[in-house]
Amino acid sequence: MTTDVHESPALAMIHTVPGIIPAFNGLVGLHLPGWRPFNMLDESLLGNTIREGTLSRQTMRRLATHIWSAVDAGASAVLVTCSSLGPAVDAAIPLCPVPLFRIDDGMAIEAIQRGNRIGVLATLATTMIPTTHLIERHAHRMGCNVSVTSRLCEGAFDKLRSGDRAAHDAMIREGLASLVGSVDVIVLAQASMANALSEMGETSVPVLTSPELGVLHMSSALNARSRVQETASPRTSRNLLT
């Protein structure tokens, strides 16, 4: 059996909500056309975090196992699409042998560039603190002063999990209305919330979602990494010949 040396690199995406997988496959096709996505789903990572009310060490360890399994399966990069698992992704990044991304980095950076007063809307309490900390960390790195106002759409995720997306989306739109007058920009803390914007008109402040901004951020980082490797490769070849 022969292997094509020019085979496209593989991108593993680790999910905790099955309904978002088609959207992410589409975004990768649009923004990373040279990559082959494959998906890994484990709803218990999020389910256990919700039940325990916090991201446990056991769940962090289990996510790390999935990440290394993705690498063993041939992934050249890994994206974790669940914001509640963000701190576990941060912990794994220094140890991962391939580029590893959390979905909400791009959204957090974009929000800081849009304004100093940032609203965070979430449907899970377990996502609120990680998202707020991520924004504050990027703001510190970028030398920006920001204030974060948070709102929890309590019960909305239960609606989504039971299959009532319409009720879930309506609760998110109500939450957005409660934030609009007091902030410069609003971020939706979970990728599963993005669909709620499909039936909304224009808002008086920008509303950012993580899926596309996260994939764009990853695409930029991977393309930059590829350029660096291409630049270094001829130099390495010349050194081997001298």
Secondary structure, DSSP 8 states (H G I E B T S, - for coil): ----TT---EEEEEES-GGGHHHHHHHHHHH-TT-EEEEEE-HHHHHHHHHHTS--HHHHHHHHHHHHHHHHTTEEEEEE--GGGHHHHHHHGGG-SS-EEETTHHHHHHHHHH-SEEEEEES-HHHHHHHHHHHHHHHHHHT---EEEEEE-TTHHHHHHTT-HHHHHHHHHHHHHHHGGG-SEEEESSGGGGGGGGG----SS-EE-HHHHHHHHHHHHHHHHHHHHHHHHHHHHHHHH-
